[in-house]
Amino acid sequence: MTPHLLLVEDDARLRNDLHLHFCQRGFSVTACDSGTQGLAAARAGHFDLVLLDIMLPGMDGLALLETLRSDQDLPVMLMSALGAEQDRISGFTRGADDYLPKPFSLAELDARADALLRRAARSQPQAARARPQALGSLEFDELARDVSQQGQYAGLTDSEYRLLATLHEHPGEALSKAFLYQSVLHRIYTRLDRGLDVHVCNLRRKLAAIGAQHLQIQAVRGQGYILVDTERG
């Protein structure tokens, strides 16, 4: 299938170069020169990937990203000359899936864009996957995106449910933070990003609140997190 790309870049030369490049790769490309145009295009059509500059006239890229995240869940790669660590962290905090500092090579852009498209394709069937098997007395409710024990629901967020289900799908295996950030939080891991740790802490608390203390999310030094069912030894 032809990937549909939304390109939002106010630099005319770069916008035209990227438009030509992705068209030659077989993409269907919609190019916009402002955040306002980009938002209108995003709401009017269906896209598989968004390449988004930050420094845009009118609505800047971060504001556009926040607006998109309020009603759409599609891969977004930020492109910016603001390459400092705090700028990258700000982009990820707003919901970016990747951050490519300018200037960049077309080879790196292609590699990152393809990786985001592959990740999005892998996540598509997950909504229709089989219901995860129960963990002892803990029941998974795929429709509600929550877990319950003896009829009492934990009240998980969607990210917390994905985290628990992902750990459950890999019994006895310590999953790296890099893997969990991509598969659960849908963004690239950076050392200063504590989002995953916050979700782990909240998930531990909510499981304990419904009496599921036998399920422990344990940190494995230098590796990541592992789900241990102490009732099974």
Backbone as JSON, one array per atom type, in Angstrom:
{
  "sequence": "MTPHLLLVEDDARLRNDLHLHFCQRGFSVTACDSGTQGLAAARAGHFDLVLLDIMLPGMDGLALLETLRSDQDLPVMLMSALGAEQDRISGFTRGADDYLPKPFSLAELDARADALLRRAARSQPQAARARPQALGSLEFDELARDVSQQGQYAGLTDSEYRLLATLHEHPGEALSKAFLYQSVLHRIYTRLDRGLDVHVCNLRRKLAAIGAQHLQIQAVRGQGYILVDTERG",
  "N": [[0.84, -1.19, 0.0], [0.4, 2.31, -0.66], [2.25, 4.56, 1.22], [0.99, 7.34, 3.06], [2.05, 10.55, 3.44], [2.36, 13.37, 5.51], [3.82, 16.39, 5.22], [5.14, 19.04, 6.94], [6.62, 21.96, 6.64], [8.31, 25.01, 6.62], [10.47, 26.01, 5.22], [11.05, 26.59, 2.0], [12.8, 25.45, 0.07], [13.81, 23.12, 1.34], [11.38, 21.85, 1.85], [10.45, 21.36, -0.77], [12.5, 19.7, -1.7], [12.27, 17.47, 0.01], [9.68, 16.7, -0.56], [9.93, 15.9, -3.27], [11.79, 13.83, -2.92], [10.42, 11.87, -1.34], [8.24, 11.35, -2.96], [9.55, 10.14, -5.1], [10.25, 7.83, -3.84], [7.88, 6.54, -3.78], [5.87, 7.41, -2.11], [2.75, 8.98, -1.19], [2.4, 12.34, -1.0], [1.54, 15.11, 0.99], [2.19, 18.43, 1.19], [2.8, 21.14, 3.38], [3.15, 24.6, 4.35], [2.86, 25.84, 6.78], [1.83, 25.73, 10.25], [-0.9, 26.0, 10.61], [-1.98, 25.28, 8.1], [-1.05, 22.67, 8.06], [-2.47, 21.48, 10.19], [-5.09, 21.67, 9.24], [-4.89, 20.01, 6.99], [-4.26, 17.56, 8.2], [-6.59, 17.0, 9.57], [-8.34, 16.73, 7.51], [-7.63, 14.57, 5.96], [-6.3, 11.15, 5.72], [-3.36, 9.98, 7.17], [-0.23, 8.23, 7.22], [2.15, 8.92, 8.34], [3.73, 11.74, 9.83], [5.85, 14.37, 9.09], [7.31, 16.88, 10.78], [8.17, 20.2, 11.14], [9.5, 22.3, 13.74], [9.84, 25.1, 14.12], [7.62, 27.04, 12.95], [5.59, 29.35, 11.04], [2.93, 31.23, 12.58], [0.95, 28.88, 14.06], [3.11, 26.93, 15.88], [5.26, 23.99, 15.53], [5.19, 22.35, 17.87], [2.84, 23.12, 19.14], [1.03, 22.34, 17.18], [1.52, 19.59, 17.23], [0.59, 18.9, 19.82], [-2.13, 19.44, 19.47], [-2.8, 17.59, 17.47], [-2.35, 15.22, 18.88], [-4.47, 15.23, 20.61], [-6.64, 14.2, 19.29], [-5.82, 12.3, 17.43], [-3.85, 9.42, 16.69], [-1.15, 9.03, 15.33], [2.01, 8.31, 13.75], [4.53, 10.69, 14.45], [7.24, 12.58, 13.43], [9.49, 14.87, 14.59], [11.27, 17.57, 13.12], [14.02, 19.6, 13.46], [16.16, 22.46, 13.9], [16.72, 22.95, 16.45], [18.48, 21.26, 18.41], [19.27, 20.64, 20.99], [19.46, 18.76, 24.08], [17.36, 19.31, 25.91], [15.47, 20.41, 24.23], [14.82, 18.2, 22.65], [13.75, 16.5, 24.58], [11.54, 18.01, 25.31], [10.07, 17.82, 22.96], [9.49, 15.04, 22.89], [8.01, 14.85, 25.23], [5.73, 16.23, 24.5], [4.6, 14.41, 22.83], [5.87, 13.42, 20.55], [7.07, 10.91, 18.29], [9.57, 10.53, 17.28], [12.65, 12.37, 16.87], [14.41, 14.41, 14.83], [17.33, 16.04, 14.45], [18.23, 18.98, 12.63], [21.03, 19.87, 10.55], [20.22, 16.98, 8.49], [20.83, 13.75, 7.02], [19.46, 12.31, 4.03], [19.48, 9.57, 4.06], [19.46, 8.89, 6.8], [17.03, 10.03, 7.52], [15.27, 8.47, 5.95], [15.69, 5.94, 7.12], [14.73, 6.32, 9.73], [12.09, 7.14, 9.25], [11.08, 4.85, 7.98], [11.31, 3.04, 10.07], [9.42, 4.03, 11.91], [7.09, 3.66, 10.42], [7.07, 0.86, 10.19], [6.75, 0.17, 12.87], [4.24, 1.26, 13.4], [2.73, -0.32, 11.68], [3.01, -2.82, 12.85], [1.59, -2.43, 15.18], [-1.03, -2.25, 14.39], [-2.61, -4.75, 14.19], [-3.01, -5.27, 16.85], [-5.31, -4.48, 18.18], [-7.13, -6.37, 17.51], [-6.18, -8.67, 18.53], [-5.95, -11.8, 20.34], [-7.51, -12.2, 23.52], [-5.5, -11.56, 26.37], [-4.23, -14.23, 28.39], [-5.44, -15.12, 31.65], [-3.84, -14.08, 34.69], [-3.37, -16.04, 37.11], [-5.73, -15.28, 39.44], [-6.21, -12.88, 38.3], [-7.9, -11.1, 35.88], [-7.95, -10.23, 32.44], [-9.41, -7.59, 30.7], [-9.94, -6.96, 27.62], [-11.57, -5.29, 26.1], [-12.32, -3.21, 27.83], [-9.82, -2.37, 28.42], [-8.48, -2.93, 30.83], [-7.78, -4.52, 34.02], [-8.98, -7.01, 36.3], [-9.69, -8.31, 39.57], [-11.41, -10.74, 41.23], [-13.75, -9.4, 40.52], [-13.16, -6.75, 41.01], [-12.03, -3.86, 39.55], [-8.92, -2.48, 38.36], [-8.59, 0.05, 37.31], [-6.88, 0.96, 35.22], [-4.84, 3.03, 33.11], [-4.66, 3.44, 29.5], [-2.0, 3.2, 28.67], [-0.86, 1.96, 30.92], [-2.22, -0.46, 30.86], [-1.28, -1.52, 28.42], [1.41, -1.79, 29.1], [1.37, -3.73, 31.18], [0.21, -5.9, 29.78], [2.14, -6.29, 27.79], [4.42, -7.03, 29.28], [3.37, -9.36, 30.33], [3.16, -10.9, 28.05], [5.72, -11.73, 27.66], [6.87, -13.87, 29.42], [9.09, -14.42, 32.13], [11.12, -12.95, 30.99], [13.32, -10.25, 30.9], [12.5, -7.1, 29.9], [13.84, -4.55, 27.94], [14.24, -1.02, 28.61], [14.32, 0.54, 26.32], [12.92, -1.06, 24.47], [10.39, -1.19, 25.72], [9.64, 1.5, 25.78], [9.24, 1.98, 23.06], [7.31, 0.01, 22.29], [5.25, 0.28, 24.15], [4.92, 3.01, 25.04], [5.28, 4.26, 22.69], [7.36, 5.91, 21.78], [10.75, 7.15, 21.43], [13.34, 6.08, 23.63], [14.93, 8.1, 26.04], [17.57, 9.03, 28.25], [16.83, 10.81, 30.29], [14.13, 10.72, 30.36], [11.51, 9.93, 32.34], [9.1, 8.74, 32.11], [8.29, 6.01, 31.73], [9.05, 4.83, 34.17], [7.31, 6.12, 35.9], [4.84, 5.09, 35.06], [5.23, 2.39, 35.71], [5.42, 2.55, 38.5], [2.84, 3.5, 39.14], [1.31, 1.37, 38.16], [2.13, -0.77, 39.79], [1.09, 0.14, 42.23], [-1.68, 0.18, 41.71], [-2.23, -2.5, 41.15], [-1.64, -3.65, 43.63], [-3.67, -2.47, 45.11], [-5.96, -3.84, 44.41], [-5.51, -6.25, 45.47], [-3.61, -7.83, 44.17], [-0.97, -8.49, 44.83], [0.73, -10.55, 44.29], [1.68, -10.28, 41.78], [4.48, -8.93, 40.6], [6.31, -6.24, 39.4], [9.43, -6.17, 38.57], [12.56, -4.49, 38.7], [15.36, -5.04, 36.71], [18.66, -4.76, 37.0], [20.48, -2.92, 34.66], [19.14, -4.12, 32.58], [16.19, -4.0, 32.4], [12.71, -4.29, 32.89], [10.82, -6.89, 34.49], [8.07, -9.15, 34.73], [6.93, -10.82, 37.49], [5.34, -13.61, 38.82], [4.66, -14.37, 41.92], [3.12, -16.34, 43.07], [3.4, -18.52, 41.51], [5.95, -19.19, 41.8]],
  "CA": [[0.0, 0.0, 0.0], [1.16, 3.55, -0.74], [2.22, 5.34, 2.46], [0.55, 8.73, 2.92], [2.93, 11.38, 4.26], [2.07, 14.79, 5.68], [5.06, 17.13, 5.42], [4.88, 20.42, 7.35], [7.94, 22.59, 6.65], [8.18, 26.33, 6.03], [11.6, 26.26, 4.34], [10.55, 26.16, 0.69], [13.75, 24.58, -0.61], [13.8, 21.81, 2.01], [10.07, 21.24, 1.63], [10.4, 20.84, -2.14], [13.45, 18.58, -1.81], [11.7, 16.31, 0.69], [8.5, 16.3, -1.34], [10.42, 15.16, -4.44], [12.45, 12.61, -2.46], [9.46, 10.85, -0.92], [7.46, 10.95, -4.14], [10.38, 9.19, -5.84], [10.22, 6.57, -3.08], [6.57, 5.92, -3.91], [4.93, 7.94, -1.12], [1.81, 10.03, -1.52], [2.87, 13.41, -0.12], [0.85, 16.4, 1.11], [3.16, 19.36, 1.77], [2.24, 22.38, 3.9], [4.22, 25.52, 4.77], [2.55, 26.45, 8.07], [1.14, 24.85, 11.18], [-2.35, 26.09, 10.37], [-2.26, 24.44, 6.95], [-0.79, 21.29, 8.45], [-3.58, 20.99, 11.01], [-6.25, 21.5, 8.36], [-4.65, 18.83, 6.16], [-4.32, 16.37, 9.05], [-7.98, 16.73, 9.91], [-9.11, 16.47, 6.3], [-7.21, 13.34, 5.31], [-5.7, 10.09, 6.52], [-1.92, 9.92, 6.93], [0.5, 7.17, 7.91], [3.33, 9.5, 8.98], [3.83, 13.19, 9.77], [7.16, 15.0, 9.29], [6.85, 18.18, 11.3], [9.15, 21.18, 11.61], [9.05, 22.96, 14.97], [9.78, 26.55, 13.93], [6.68, 27.32, 11.87], [4.83, 30.6, 11.23], [1.61, 31.03, 13.17], [0.98, 27.75, 14.99], [4.38, 26.23, 15.74], [5.15, 22.54, 15.43], [4.83, 21.72, 19.14], [1.41, 23.36, 19.35], [0.34, 21.47, 16.24], [1.66, 18.23, 17.73], [-0.34, 18.72, 20.94], [-3.49, 19.4, 18.93], [-2.96, 16.29, 16.81], [-2.4, 14.14, 19.88], [-5.74, 15.26, 21.33], [-7.68, 13.46, 18.59], [-5.28, 11.34, 16.5], [-2.69, 8.67, 17.16], [-0.39, 8.64, 14.16], [3.43, 8.58, 14.0], [4.98, 12.04, 14.17], [8.66, 12.83, 13.6], [9.84, 16.28, 14.59], [12.51, 17.96, 12.47], [14.3, 20.94, 13.97], [17.54, 22.88, 14.15], [16.86, 23.0, 17.91], [18.88, 19.89, 18.7], [19.73, 20.45, 22.36], [18.77, 17.67, 24.77], [16.1, 19.77, 26.5], [14.5, 20.57, 23.14], [14.37, 16.87, 22.26], [12.89, 16.02, 25.65], [10.28, 18.75, 25.19], [9.33, 17.23, 21.85], [8.96, 13.73, 23.29], [6.98, 15.08, 26.24], [4.51, 16.66, 23.82], [4.0, 13.29, 22.12], [6.58, 13.04, 19.33], [7.58, 9.54, 18.23], [10.99, 10.61, 16.98], [13.14, 13.75, 16.78], [15.56, 14.41, 13.93], [17.93, 17.38, 14.4], [18.75, 19.49, 11.36], [20.8, 19.22, 9.24], [20.23, 15.53, 8.52], [20.99, 13.12, 5.72], [18.26, 11.62, 3.56], [19.58, 8.16, 4.46], [18.99, 8.77, 8.18], [15.59, 10.32, 7.5], [14.58, 7.28, 5.43], [15.76, 4.86, 8.1], [13.85, 6.63, 10.85], [10.71, 7.12, 8.76], [10.69, 3.45, 7.75], [11.16, 2.4, 11.37], [8.13, 4.46, 12.46], [6.02, 3.01, 9.65], [7.04, -0.56, 10.58], [6.2, 0.08, 14.22], [2.8, 1.51, 13.29], [2.11, -1.49, 11.04], [2.96, -3.91, 13.83], [0.6, -2.15, 16.22], [-2.38, -2.29, 13.84], [-3.4, -5.92, 14.53], [-3.1, -5.52, 18.28], [-6.68, -4.27, 18.66], [-7.92, -7.56, 17.24], [-5.5, -9.85, 19.01], [-6.68, -12.6, 21.32], [-7.48, -11.7, 24.88], [-4.42, -12.17, 27.14], [-4.65, -15.21, 29.38], [-5.48, -14.63, 33.03], [-2.68, -14.31, 35.55], [-3.99, -16.52, 38.34], [-7.09, -14.75, 39.6], [-6.29, -11.59, 37.63], [-8.54, -11.23, 34.58], [-7.73, -9.14, 31.49], [-10.59, -7.15, 29.96], [-9.37, -6.27, 26.46], [-12.49, -4.25, 25.65], [-12.22, -2.08, 28.76], [-8.4, -2.05, 28.58], [-8.29, -2.91, 32.28], [-7.7, -5.85, 34.64], [-9.79, -7.11, 37.52], [-9.51, -9.47, 40.44], [-12.63, -10.98, 41.99], [-14.72, -8.38, 40.15], [-12.71, -5.38, 41.3], [-11.16, -3.36, 38.48], [-7.77, -1.7, 38.82], [-8.65, 1.42, 36.82], [-5.64, 1.25, 34.5], [-4.85, 3.85, 31.89], [-4.35, 2.63, 28.33], [-0.56, 2.92, 28.7], [-0.6, 0.99, 31.98], [-2.71, -1.75, 30.39], [-0.32, -2.01, 27.42], [2.63, -2.18, 29.8], [1.15, -5.01, 31.85], [-0.01, -6.93, 28.77], [3.41, -6.56, 27.12], [5.23, -7.82, 30.21], [2.72, -10.67, 30.44], [3.42, -11.63, 26.82], [7.11, -12.17, 27.66], [7.1, -14.42, 30.75], [10.45, -14.77, 32.48], [12.07, -12.19, 30.17], [13.49, -8.85, 31.27], [12.34, -6.27, 28.71], [14.63, -3.33, 28.06], [13.49, 0.23, 28.58], [14.19, 0.98, 24.93], [11.83, -1.83, 23.87], [9.12, -0.82, 26.33], [9.28, 2.84, 25.33], [8.73, 1.92, 21.7], [6.12, -0.83, 22.15], [4.18, 0.69, 25.08], [4.71, 4.46, 25.04], [5.35, 4.69, 21.28], [8.35, 6.95, 21.55], [12.13, 6.74, 21.62], [13.81, 6.22, 25.01], [16.06, 8.96, 26.37], [17.96, 8.77, 29.64], [16.16, 11.71, 31.24], [12.68, 10.49, 30.28], [11.1, 9.06, 33.46], [7.71, 8.37, 31.91], [8.06, 4.58, 31.96], [9.15, 4.57, 35.61], [6.07, 6.61, 36.52], [3.8, 4.1, 34.74], [5.52, 1.19, 36.5], [5.05, 2.86, 39.89], [1.37, 3.55, 39.22], [0.79, 0.03, 37.93], [2.37, -1.53, 41.02], [0.15, 0.61, 43.25], [-3.05, -0.22, 41.36], [-2.34, -3.95, 41.33], [-1.7, -3.91, 45.07], [-4.94, -1.98, 45.64], [-7.03, -4.84, 44.19], [-5.08, -7.51, 46.08], [-2.8, -8.63, 43.24], [0.43, -8.3, 45.21], [1.55, -11.66, 43.8], [2.27, -9.84, 40.51], [5.49, -7.93, 40.91], [7.1, -5.72, 38.29], [10.75, -6.03, 39.17], [13.6, -3.88, 37.88], [16.56, -5.85, 36.55], [19.73, -3.78, 36.78], [21.17, -2.99, 33.38], [18.34, -4.79, 31.57], [14.87, -3.41, 32.24], [11.68, -4.75, 33.82], [10.3, -8.23, 34.3], [6.88, -9.43, 35.52], [7.11, -12.06, 38.25], [4.16, -14.09, 39.54], [5.22, -15.05, 43.07], [2.3, -17.49, 43.42], [3.85, -19.65, 40.72], [7.33, -19.46, 42.17]],
  "C": [[0.88, 1.26, 0.0], [1.09, 4.3, 0.58], [1.82, 6.78, 2.19], [1.32, 9.58, 3.94], [2.43, 12.81, 4.3], [3.37, 15.48, 6.06], [4.72, 18.58, 5.74], [6.22, 21.1, 7.58], [7.85, 23.93, 5.95], [9.36, 26.72, 5.14], [11.26, 25.7, 2.95], [11.5, 25.19, 0.0], [13.75, 23.19, 0.0], [12.48, 21.11, 1.78], [9.98, 20.62, 0.23], [11.32, 19.64, -2.32], [12.87, 17.31, -1.18], [10.46, 15.8, -0.04], [8.92, 15.44, -2.53], [11.01, 13.82, -4.01], [11.44, 11.53, -2.11], [8.53, 10.45, -2.06], [8.24, 9.93, -4.97], [10.45, 7.84, -5.13], [8.85, 5.89, -3.15], [5.56, 6.37, -2.89], [3.92, 8.87, -1.8], [2.04, 11.15, -0.51], [1.94, 14.62, -0.19], [1.79, 17.33, 1.84], [2.49, 20.66, 2.17], [3.37, 23.27, 4.4], [3.93, 26.23, 6.08], [1.82, 25.45, 8.96], [-0.35, 24.84, 10.97], [-2.76, 25.22, 9.19], [-2.09, 22.96, 7.29], [-1.93, 20.7, 9.26], [-4.81, 20.75, 10.16], [-6.1, 20.25, 7.5], [-4.79, 17.56, 6.97], [-5.75, 16.0, 9.38], [-8.82, 16.36, 8.7], [-8.79, 15.13, 5.67], [-6.66, 12.31, 6.27], [-4.22, 9.99, 6.17], [-1.3, 8.8, 7.77], [1.69, 7.72, 8.7], [3.3, 11.01, 8.79], [5.28, 13.59, 10.01], [6.9, 16.46, 9.6], [8.01, 19.04, 11.77], [8.61, 21.84, 12.88], [8.86, 24.45, 14.75], [8.93, 26.87, 12.71], [5.99, 28.66, 12.11], [3.44, 30.31, 11.77], [1.66, 29.96, 14.24], [2.29, 27.0, 14.82], [4.17, 24.72, 15.8], [4.73, 21.86, 16.73], [3.35, 21.92, 19.45], [0.58, 22.48, 18.42], [0.37, 20.02, 16.72], [0.68, 17.97, 18.87], [-1.78, 18.63, 20.45], [-3.77, 18.07, 18.24], [-3.14, 15.17, 17.83], [-3.73, 14.12, 20.63], [-6.81, 14.45, 20.61], [-7.15, 12.45, 17.58], [-4.06, 10.65, 17.1], [-1.94, 8.15, 15.94], [1.07, 9.02, 14.38], [3.82, 9.99, 13.57], [6.48, 12.14, 14.44], [8.9, 14.33, 13.53], [11.16, 16.49, 13.88], [12.82, 19.39, 12.92], [15.79, 21.19, 14.09], [17.8, 23.01, 15.65], [17.19, 21.59, 18.4], [19.37, 19.64, 20.11], [18.88, 19.39, 23.06], [17.43, 18.12, 25.31], [15.04, 19.98, 25.43], [13.95, 19.22, 22.7], [13.41, 16.32, 23.31], [11.53, 16.71, 25.6], [9.43, 18.18, 24.07], [8.72, 15.89, 22.21], [7.85, 13.89, 24.33], [5.66, 15.49, 25.61], [3.89, 15.54, 22.98], [4.68, 12.88, 20.84], [7.05, 11.59, 19.42], [9.07, 9.5, 17.92], [11.35, 12.07, 16.79], [14.42, 13.72, 15.96], [16.13, 15.82, 13.85], [18.4, 17.73, 12.99], [20.18, 19.99, 11.56], [20.88, 17.7, 9.39], [20.42, 14.99, 7.11], [19.68, 12.44, 5.32], [18.28, 10.15, 3.96], [19.08, 7.97, 5.89], [17.49, 9.05, 8.26], [14.8, 9.11, 7.02], [14.56, 6.17, 6.46], [14.8, 5.1, 9.25], [12.38, 6.6, 10.43], [10.22, 5.69, 8.56], [10.48, 2.73, 9.07], [9.82, 2.78, 12.01], [6.97, 3.8, 11.73], [5.91, 1.53, 10.0], [6.41, -0.72, 11.95], [4.69, 0.29, 14.2], [2.08, 0.32, 12.68], [2.0, -2.65, 12.01], [1.87, -3.69, 14.86], [-0.83, -2.26, 15.71], [-3.17, -3.52, 14.25], [-3.66, -6.08, 16.01], [-4.53, -5.36, 18.8], [-7.52, -5.52, 18.49], [-7.26, -8.84, 17.79], [-6.32, -10.56, 20.08], [-6.52, -12.0, 22.71], [-6.33, -12.35, 25.65], [-4.96, -13.15, 28.17], [-4.58, -14.62, 30.78], [-4.18, -14.94, 33.74], [-3.21, -14.74, 36.91], [-5.42, -16.03, 38.4], [-7.27, -13.39, 38.93], [-6.82, -11.79, 36.22], [-8.24, -10.0, 33.72], [-9.04, -8.85, 30.75], [-10.1, -6.3, 28.79], [-10.27, -5.12, 25.98], [-12.38, -3.0, 26.52], [-10.79, -1.59, 28.93], [-8.06, -1.91, 30.07], [-8.16, -4.35, 32.76], [-8.53, -5.84, 35.91], [-9.42, -8.36, 38.29], [-10.73, -9.58, 41.34], [-13.64, -9.84, 41.76], [-14.3, -6.95, 40.39], [-11.7, -4.95, 40.23], [-10.07, -2.45, 39.04], [-7.84, -0.24, 38.38], [-7.39, 1.84, 36.1], [-5.88, 2.25, 33.38], [-4.49, 2.94, 30.72], [-2.87, 2.26, 28.31], [-0.22, 1.88, 29.76], [-1.08, -0.4, 31.56], [-1.74, -2.35, 29.37], [0.96, -2.49, 28.08], [2.47, -3.54, 30.45], [0.98, -6.14, 30.84], [1.29, -7.29, 28.06], [4.33, -7.38, 28.01], [4.69, -9.24, 30.33], [3.01, -11.54, 29.21], [4.85, -12.18, 26.74], [7.47, -12.74, 29.04], [8.57, -14.79, 30.98], [11.51, -13.99, 31.73], [12.11, -10.75, 30.64], [13.45, -8.02, 29.99], [13.05, -4.93, 28.91], [13.73, -2.09, 28.04], [13.3, 0.72, 27.15], [13.04, 0.26, 24.24], [10.49, -1.38, 24.41], [8.69, 0.59, 25.92], [8.66, 2.79, 23.94], [7.41, 1.16, 21.62], [4.96, -0.37, 23.03], [3.88, 2.18, 24.97], [4.83, 5.06, 23.64], [6.24, 5.91, 21.09], [9.74, 6.41, 21.85], [12.56, 7.0, 23.06], [14.99, 7.18, 25.09], [16.32, 8.84, 27.86], [17.19, 9.61, 30.65], [14.64, 11.56, 31.23], [12.29, 9.48, 31.35], [9.67, 8.56, 33.29], [7.42, 6.92, 32.2], [8.1, 4.26, 33.44], [7.89, 5.02, 36.35], [4.94, 5.61, 36.27], [4.0, 2.82, 35.55], [5.08, 1.4, 37.95], [3.53, 2.86, 40.06], [0.75, 2.17, 39.06], [0.99, -0.85, 39.16], [1.33, -1.16, 42.08], [-1.27, 0.12, 42.97], [-3.25, -1.72, 41.47], [-2.44, -4.31, 42.8], [-3.06, -3.53, 45.64], [-6.08, -2.97, 45.43], [-6.58, -6.22, 44.67], [-4.27, -8.4, 45.17], [-1.32, -8.45, 43.53], [1.34, -9.41, 44.69], [2.19, -11.32, 42.45], [3.22, -8.69, 40.79], [6.25, -7.54, 39.65], [8.46, -5.36, 38.87], [11.73, -5.4, 38.18], [14.82, -4.79, 37.87], [17.68, -4.91, 36.14], [20.42, -4.01, 35.44], [20.36, -3.65, 32.27], [16.98, -4.12, 31.36], [13.91, -3.88, 33.3], [11.21, -6.15, 33.45], [9.07, -8.41, 35.2], [7.04, -10.81, 36.17], [5.82, -12.38, 38.99], [4.67, -14.94, 40.72], [4.39, -16.27, 43.5], [2.73, -18.73, 42.66], [5.3, -20.0, 40.99], [8.32, -19.07, 41.1]]
}
